[in-house]
């Protein structure tokens, strides 16, 4: 059975067709390069804003997406309301994801402290917010993805296996 992954690009310009979405393809390329389990990936492009993000996430959670990656809208600009939209949907915040993504990003760029990446759980879906630039997406996912398969196990979502040459998924040893 395929793991259901959804990728949501949050961008006013990309949603209007004025800007080429690079974040969505960056997320998909990263997942396909690391995850060895069968993946069914859907991609969505929506405008910035708290309500648009929350509505899309509610739809994806209702459709039982196992993993939802949201790219864009995590900065401090007035239209960057992705974290607020995520906050309206999640039941549990996983603050360690944001902390680790910022820590890894700070090794590359000092403006990483402006980023508001986060993660949380809604139903049986794990939602992770990411920056919009493909190289920054890779930095963030490389920093946290070892914990994603076990998190999905714990919430009753689909089982993900990774290529251990790229990411060693951590799962506690059975007793």
C-alpha positions in Angstrom: 0.0 0.0 0.0 1.3 3.4 -0.9 2.0 6.1 1.6 -0.1 9.1 0.8 2.0 12.3 0.7 0.7 15.7 -0.1 2.8 18.7 -1.0 1.3 22.2 -0.6 3.0 25.2 -2.1 1.8 28.4 -0.5 2.4 31.4 -2.8 0.3 34.2 -4.1 2.3 34.5 -7.3 2.6 30.8 -8.0 -1.1 30.3 -7.5 -1.8 33.0 -10.1 0.7 31.4 -12.5 3.1 34.4 -12.3 5.9 32.5 -10.7 7.2 29.0 -11.3 6.7 26.8 -8.3 10.1 25.4 -7.3 9.2 24.4 -3.7 6.6 21.7 -4.7 8.9 20.0 -7.2 11.8 20.4 -4.7 9.8 18.5 -2.0 8.8 15.8 -4.4 12.3 15.3 -5.7 13.6 15.0 -2.2 11.0 12.5 -1.1 11.4 10.3 -4.2 15.2 10.3 -3.7 15.0 9.3 0.0 11.8 7.3 0.6 11.9 3.7 -0.7 8.3 2.8 0.1 5.7 3.2 -2.6 4.5 6.9 -2.5 1.3 8.4 -3.9 2.1 12.1 -4.1 -0.3 14.9 -4.8 0.8 18.5 -5.3 -1.3 21.6 -4.6 -0.6 25.3 -5.1 -2.6 27.8 -3.0 -2.4 31.5 -2.3 -0.8 32.8 0.9 -3.0 33.4 3.9 -4.1 31.7 7.1 -7.6 30.7 5.8 -6.3 29.2 2.5 -3.7 27.1 4.3 -6.1 25.9 7.0 -8.8 25.0 4.4 -6.3 23.0 2.3 -4.9 21.2 5.3 -8.3 20.3 6.6 -9.1 18.8 3.2 -5.9 16.8 3.1 -6.4 15.5 6.6 -10.0 14.5 5.7 -8.5 12.7 2.7 -6.2 10.9 5.1 -2.9 12.1 3.8 -0.2 10.4 5.9 2.5 13.1 5.4 1.8 16.7 4.4 4.7 19.0 3.4 3.9 22.7 3.2 6.4 24.9 1.4 6.4 28.6 1.6 4.8 31.3 3.8 6.9 30.7 6.9 8.8 34.0 7.0 7.9 37.3 8.7 6.3 39.1 5.8 2.7 40.3 6.2 1.3 37.6 3.9 3.3 34.8 5.5 0.6 33.1 7.5 1.4 29.5 7.0 2.2 28.8 10.6 -1.0 30.4 11.7 -3.1 28.3 9.3 -1.3 25.2 10.4 -2.0 26.1 14.0 -5.7 26.3 13.3 -5.6 22.6 12.1 -3.2 20.7 14.2 -4.0 19.0 17.5 -0.4 18.6 18.7 2.6 20.7 17.9 6.0 19.1 17.5 8.2 22.0 18.3 11.4 20.0 18.0 11.0 19.9 14.2 11.1 23.7 13.9 14.0 24.0 16.3 16.1 21.4 14.4 15.3 22.8 11.0 16.3 26.3 12.1 19.5 25.0 13.7 20.5 23.2 10.5 19.6 26.2 8.4 21.6 28.6 10.6 24.7 26.7 9.6 24.1 27.9 6.0 22.4 31.3 6.3 22.0 33.8 9.2 18.5 34.7 8.3 17.3 31.2 9.3 16.2 32.8 12.6 13.5 34.6 10.7 11.9 31.3 9.6 8.9 29.9 11.4 9.0 26.3 10.3 7.1 23.9 12.4 5.4 20.5 12.5 2.3 19.1 14.0 -0.2 16.3 14.0 -3.9 16.5 12.8 -5.7 13.2 12.9 -3.4 10.6 11.4 -1.5 13.2 9.4 2.0 14.6 10.1 2.3 18.2 8.8 5.7 19.7 8.3 6.2 23.3 7.1 9.2 24.2 5.0 10.9 27.1 3.3 10.2 27.6 -0.4 13.7 27.3 -1.8 14.7 23.7 -2.9 18.1 23.8 -1.3 16.6 25.0 2.0 13.9 22.3 1.8 16.6 19.7 1.5 18.5 21.2 4.4 15.4 21.1 6.6 14.3 17.6 5.6 17.8 16.2 6.0 17.8 17.6 9.5 14.5 16.0 10.7 13.4 13.2 8.4 15.1 10.4 10.5 12.3 10.9 13.0 9.4 11.0 10.5 8.9 7.3 9.9 8.6 6.5 13.6 6.3 9.5 14.1 4.0 8.2 11.3 4.1 4.8 13.1 3.1 6.3 16.4 0.1 8.2 14.9 -1.2 5.3 12.9 -0.3 6.7 9.5 1.3 4.8 6.6 4.7 3.1 7.1 7.6 4.8 5.4 11.0 3.2 4.7 14.0 5.2 3.7 17.2 4.6 1.8 19.7 4.2 4.7 22.5 5.6 2.5 20.6 8.9 2.5 18.6 9.0 5.8 18.7 6.3 8.5 15.2 6.2 9.9 15.1 5.8 13.6 12.8 3.3 15.2 13.3 1.9 18.7 14.4 -1.7 18.8 11.6 -4.2 19.7 12.0 -5.7 23.1 
